[in-house]
Amino acid sequence: MFRLDNKVAIVTGAARGLGAVTARTLASQGARVALADLQEAEVAKAAADCGPEARGYRVDVSRVAELRQLVADVVRDFGRIDILVNNAGVCPRLPFETSTEEDWDRLMGINAKSQYFLMQAVCPVMKRQGGGRIVNVASSSGRTGAIVNASIYSGTKGGIVMFSKSIAREVAADNILINCVAPGVLDTEIMRNFPPEKVRAIADQIPLKRLGKPAEVAALIAFLASDECSYCTGATFDINGGWFML
């Protein structure tokens, strides 16, 4: 796999699930990783699992001031930032007819505003260093709107794809490459709470007849974060077992 020796990476939503697996994957390839999450104890444990070069940070990603402080703290602690993986997100089931303004604000804040403003905080650091890599985690539902009772969630993920493309154009001259990954249904803690027959029904709709593994998505993220990914920006990579094909 692509080496990331001496690179410094921030991964948000890193206490569990895809974020934790991504942090471990980047660390295994030589990166020093700053793991950010609201769950302080869990993110500290996840950081310990990444080795002595990793650190955990308690951050409410919906608050812009905390995102800016995170960037300042990581530069203070590690000296630079080479990679940002914007992974933090939530996906509650919220029927359209009963969704509230508070639901809208919460999901937009965690899923979309966090990615936008963390990129805004990180890009000046990367520019001074001569470049960097940003990987934003979207979703298949942001490409298809396919999840029932998740219209706000789908909107946030679709927004991530679009503002990633736009910002990628603005910062390309600074050698800052921004790409998205759009995972389908992954075998994470959330899916294990579903009845087995429900999971099987979902898997049967996927051409590869199984859920994705977080490690498979993390491997793609590692490539997009690497120096070998040098001629790709503004792209969205669908990784869903063939469930959605553009």
C-alpha positions as CSV (number, residue, x, y, z in Angstrom):
1,M,0.0,0.0,0.0
2,F,1.0,3.6,-0.4
3,R,3.5,4.9,2.2
4,L,2.7,8.0,4.2
5,D,6.0,8.2,6.2
6,N,6.3,11.5,8.2
7,K,3.0,12.8,7.0
8,V,0.6,14.3,9.5
9,A,-3.1,13.5,9.1
10,I,-6.3,14.7,10.8
11,V,-9.2,12.2,10.8
12,T,-12.5,13.4,12.2
13,G,-15.2,11.1,13.6
14,A,-12.3,8.9,14.5
15,A,-13.5,7.2,17.7
16,R,-15.2,4.3,16.0
17,G,-16.3,2.8,12.7
18,L,-14.8,4.0,9.5
19,G,-13.0,6.8,11.1
20,A,-11.1,4.6,13.6
21,V,-10.2,2.1,10.9
22,T,-9.0,4.9,8.6
23,A,-6.8,6.4,11.4
24,R,-5.2,2.9,12.0
25,T,-4.7,2.4,8.3
26,L,-2.9,5.8,7.8
27,A,-0.8,5.1,10.9
28,S,0.1,1.7,9.6
29,Q,1.5,3.4,6.5
30,G,3.7,5.7,8.5
31,A,1.5,8.7,9.1
32,R,1.3,10.5,12.4
33,V,-2.4,10.8,13.1
34,A,-4.5,13.4,15.0
35,L,-7.9,11.7,15.8
36,A,-10.8,14.1,16.4
37,D,-14.2,13.2,17.9
38,L,-16.7,14.4,20.4
39,Q,-16.4,11.1,22.5
40,E,-13.2,12.0,24.5
41,A,-12.6,8.6,26.1
42,E,-13.3,6.6,22.9
43,V,-11.1,8.8,20.8
44,A,-8.2,8.6,23.3
45,K,-8.5,4.8,23.1
46,A,-8.6,4.9,19.3
47,A,-5.5,7.0,19.3
48,A,-3.7,4.6,21.5
49,D,-4.6,1.8,19.1
50,C,-2.7,3.8,16.4
51,G,0.6,3.9,18.3
52,P,2.7,6.4,20.1
53,E,2.8,8.9,17.2
54,A,-1.0,9.5,17.4
55,R,-3.1,11.8,19.6
56,G,-6.8,12.2,20.3
57,Y,-8.6,15.5,20.4
58,R,-12.1,16.2,21.8
59,V,-13.9,18.3,19.2
60,D,-17.5,19.2,18.5
61,V,-17.2,19.4,14.7
62,S,-20.4,21.4,14.4
63,R,-18.6,24.4,16.0
64,V,-16.4,26.4,13.7
65,A,-14.3,27.8,16.6
66,E,-13.5,24.3,17.7
67,L,-12.4,23.3,14.2
68,R,-10.1,26.2,14.0
69,Q,-8.7,25.4,17.4
70,L,-8.1,21.8,16.3
71,V,-6.0,23.0,13.4
72,A,-4.0,25.2,15.7
73,D,-3.5,22.4,18.2
74,V,-2.4,19.9,15.6
75,V,0.1,22.4,14.1
76,R,1.4,23.0,17.7
77,D,1.7,19.3,18.5
78,F,2.9,17.9,15.1
79,G,4.4,21.0,13.3
80,R,2.4,20.5,10.1
81,I,-0.7,19.1,8.4
82,D,-0.4,17.1,5.2
83,I,-3.7,15.1,5.1
84,L,-7.3,15.8,6.2
85,V,-9.9,13.1,6.2
86,N,-13.3,14.7,6.8
87,N,-15.2,11.7,8.1
88,A,-17.5,12.8,11.0
89,G,-21.2,12.4,10.3
90,V,-24.5,11.1,11.7
91,C,-27.4,9.5,9.9
92,P,-30.6,9.5,12.0
93,R,-33.9,8.3,10.4
94,L,-35.9,11.5,10.0
95,P,-39.1,11.3,7.9
96,F,-39.5,14.4,5.7
97,E,-43.0,15.2,7.0
98,T,-41.9,15.4,10.6
99,S,-38.3,16.8,10.3
100,T,-37.7,19.9,12.3
101,E,-35.5,23.0,12.0
102,E,-33.4,21.6,14.8
103,D,-32.9,18.3,12.9
104,W,-31.8,20.3,9.8
105,D,-29.4,22.4,11.8
106,R,-27.8,19.5,13.6
107,L,-27.2,17.4,10.5
108,M,-26.0,20.2,8.4
109,G,-23.7,21.3,11.2
110,I,-22.1,17.9,11.8
111,N,-22.1,16.5,8.3
112,A,-21.6,19.4,6.0
113,K,-20.6,22.6,7.8
114,S,-17.8,20.7,9.6
115,Q,-16.2,19.6,6.4
116,Y,-16.4,23.0,4.7
117,F,-15.0,25.0,7.6
118,L,-12.3,22.5,8.5
119,M,-11.1,22.6,4.9
120,Q,-11.1,26.4,5.2
121,A,-8.9,26.2,8.4
122,V,-6.5,23.6,7.0
123,C,-5.9,24.9,3.5
124,P,-3.7,27.9,4.5
125,V,-1.5,25.5,6.5
126,M,-1.2,23.2,3.5
127,K,-0.6,26.1,1.1
128,R,2.4,27.3,3.2
129,Q,3.8,23.8,3.1
130,G,3.5,23.5,-0.6
131,G,0.4,21.3,-0.8
132,G,-1.7,18.6,0.8
133,R,-4.4,16.0,0.4
134,I,-8.0,16.3,1.6
135,V,-10.4,13.4,1.4
136,N,-14.1,14.1,2.2
137,V,-16.4,11.2,3.1
138,A,-19.7,11.5,1.3
139,S,-22.1,8.6,0.7
140,S,-24.0,6.7,-2.0
141,S,-27.1,8.4,-0.7
142,G,-25.6,11.7,-1.6
143,R,-25.4,10.4,-5.2
144,T,-28.8,8.7,-5.4
145,G,-30.9,10.0,-2.6
146,A,-31.7,6.4,-2.0
147,I,-32.1,6.1,1.8
148,V,-35.7,6.3,3.0
149,N,-36.4,8.7,5.9
150,A,-33.0,10.4,5.4
151,S,-33.6,13.3,3.1
152,I,-31.6,15.8,5.2
153,Y,-28.7,13.3,5.4
154,S,-28.7,12.7,1.7
155,G,-28.7,16.4,1.1
156,T,-25.7,16.9,3.3
157,K,-23.8,14.2,1.5
158,G,-24.7,15.5,-1.9
159,G,-23.6,19.0,-0.8
160,I,-20.2,17.5,0.2
161,V,-19.7,16.2,-3.3
162,M,-20.5,19.6,-4.9
163,F,-18.5,21.9,-2.6
164,S,-15.6,19.5,-2.7
165,K,-15.5,20.0,-6.5
166,S,-15.8,23.7,-6.3
167,I,-13.1,24.2,-3.6
168,A,-10.8,21.7,-5.5
169,R,-10.8,24.2,-8.4
170,E,-9.9,27.1,-6.1
171,V,-7.0,25.4,-4.4
172,A,-5.5,23.3,-7.2
173,A,-2.9,25.9,-8.0
174,D,-1.6,25.5,-4.4
175,N,-1.1,21.7,-5.0
176,I,-4.0,20.9,-2.6
177,L,-5.9,18.0,-4.0
178,I,-9.5,17.4,-2.8
179,N,-11.4,14.2,-3.5
180,C,-14.4,12.4,-2.1
181,V,-15.2,8.8,-1.3
182,A,-18.9,7.8,-1.5
183,P,-19.3,4.5,0.4
184,G,-22.3,2.3,0.2
185,V,-23.5,0.2,3.2
186,L,-20.7,-0.8,5.4
187,D,-20.4,-3.6,8.0
188,T,-20.1,-1.3,11.0
189,E,-21.5,-1.2,14.6
190,I,-24.7,0.5,13.3
191,M,-25.5,-2.3,10.9
192,R,-24.9,-5.0,13.5
193,N,-27.9,-3.5,15.5
194,F,-30.2,-4.4,12.6
195,P,-32.0,-7.8,12.4
196,P,-30.0,-10.3,10.4
197,E,-32.8,-10.7,7.9
198,K,-32.8,-6.9,7.2
199,V,-29.0,-6.9,6.6
200,R,-29.4,-9.9,4.3
201,A,-32.1,-8.1,2.3
202,I,-29.8,-5.1,1.9
203,A,-26.9,-7.3,0.8
204,D,-29.1,-9.0,-1.7
205,Q,-29.5,-5.7,-3.5
206,I,-25.8,-5.3,-4.0
207,P,-24.2,-7.0,-7.0
208,L,-21.3,-8.3,-4.9
209,K,-23.9,-9.7,-2.4
210,R,-22.3,-8.4,0.7
211,L,-21.7,-5.2,2.8
212,G,-18.5,-3.3,2.4
213,K,-15.7,-3.5,4.9
214,P,-14.5,-0.3,6.5
215,A,-10.9,-1.4,5.7
216,E,-11.7,-1.5,2.0
217,V,-12.8,2.2,2.1
218,A,-9.8,3.1,4.3
219,A,-7.4,1.6,1.7
220,L,-8.9,3.9,-0.9
221,I,-8.6,6.9,1.4
222,A,-4.9,5.9,2.0
223,F,-4.3,6.1,-1.8
224,L,-6.1,9.5,-2.1
225,A,-4.0,10.8,0.8
226,S,-0.7,9.6,-0.7
227,D,1.9,11.3,-3.0
228,E,1.1,8.7,-5.7
229,C,-2.3,10.4,-6.0
230,S,-0.9,13.4,-7.9
231,Y,-3.2,13.9,-10.8
232,C,-6.7,13.5,-9.3
233,T,-8.7,16.3,-7.8
234,G,-12.4,17.1,-7.6
235,A,-13.3,13.5,-8.1
236,T,-15.8,11.3,-6.3
237,F,-15.0,7.6,-5.9
238,D,-18.0,5.3,-5.5
239,I,-17.2,2.3,-3.4
240,N,-20.3,0.3,-2.9
241,G,-20.0,-3.2,-4.4
242,G,-21.8,-2.1,-7.6
243,W,-24.9,-0.9,-5.8
244,F,-24.7,2.4,-7.6
245,M,-23.0,2.8,-10.9
246,L,-22.7,6.3,-12.5
